[in-house]
Amino acid sequence: MSEHLISSIDSRRARRAITDQPIDRETLTQLLQAAHLAPSCANNQPWRLVIVKDECVLSQIKEHLTGGNYWARLSPAIIAVASRVELDCRIPDGREYYLFGCGMAAMNLMLQATELGLIAHPIAGFKSRPIKEILDIPADFTLIALIILGHPAQDHGGLSEKHRGEETASRDRRPLSDVLSWNRFDFVVPESDSASP
Ligand SMILES: Cc1cc2nc3c(=O)[nH]c(=O)nc-3n(C[C@H](O)[C@H](O)[C@H](O)COP(=O)(O)O)c2cc1C
């Protein structure tokens, strides 16, 4: 990995201080092209990306964000990542790859946004059903995530105190030894564990 790539990966953060300054169509197209270069099982390309830039549609979507995602209401463009299980490999032992593929496409998009000086913040905190209806996403598709886009704001005054702190906090990660082992699976796994927010 080149120095340059790791520094881009490092500078991508899920920041919340954004402005409502519009993002032009050409820039949005670049982000979508980056997403579409992602690898996928058997090259199935399971991602379906809906770019929302129309103010009327945007404001309808924003009605259905969870309270903690108030900061996303300033966003001038939101990308919905949707797919369904049949669009990607389904291995008989239970492995289903569509979410994995969509995650890789989303990551490409977020890194390209970072390169362009934009914030691209993925969220799961939204009501899926009404947003799917607003966007005409078929019922059998999963709306996996929304990617909130925006130009970074210098002023953090619109954020809650907690989010103001997080905005400038250093990266929070478990020690590498918690998530990595060499040559065999050497982790202590709790019997039941919920990682839901
Ligand atoms: C699938 C997914 C869902 C997320 N949902 C939310 C969300 O609803 N609201 C939010 O503020 N951040 C959300 N995040 C952002 C994470 O909280 C953030 O990526 C994490 O704290 C690590 O911070 P970093 O991305 O700056 O390294 C989500 C991230 C992912 C990947």
The ligand as an ORCA input file, in Angstrom:
! r2SCAN-3c Opt
* xyz 0 1
  C     -23.131      0.760      8.784
  C     -22.820      2.040      9.520
  C     -23.851      2.707     10.162
  C     -23.608      3.916     10.818
  N     -24.665      4.622     11.336
  C     -24.454      5.846     11.853
  C     -25.559      6.656     12.251
  O     -26.732      6.290     12.135
  N     -25.274      7.882     12.764
  C     -24.002      8.355     12.902
  O     -23.830      9.498     13.348
  N     -22.935      7.605     12.510
  C     -23.131      6.380     11.976
  N     -22.060      5.632     11.535
  C     -20.684      6.155     11.667
  C     -19.890      5.400     12.731
  O     -20.353      5.758     13.991
  C     -18.390      5.710     12.557
  O     -17.971      5.235     11.300
  C     -17.561      5.071     13.661
  O     -17.849      5.678     14.888
  C     -16.061      5.166     13.421
  O     -15.674      6.498     13.229
  P     -14.807      6.922     11.938
  O     -15.631      6.515     10.716
  O     -14.639      8.424     12.026
  O     -13.520      6.182     12.003
  C     -22.288      4.432     10.879
  C     -21.247      3.740     10.237
  C     -21.512      2.579      9.548
  C     -20.376      1.889      8.814
*
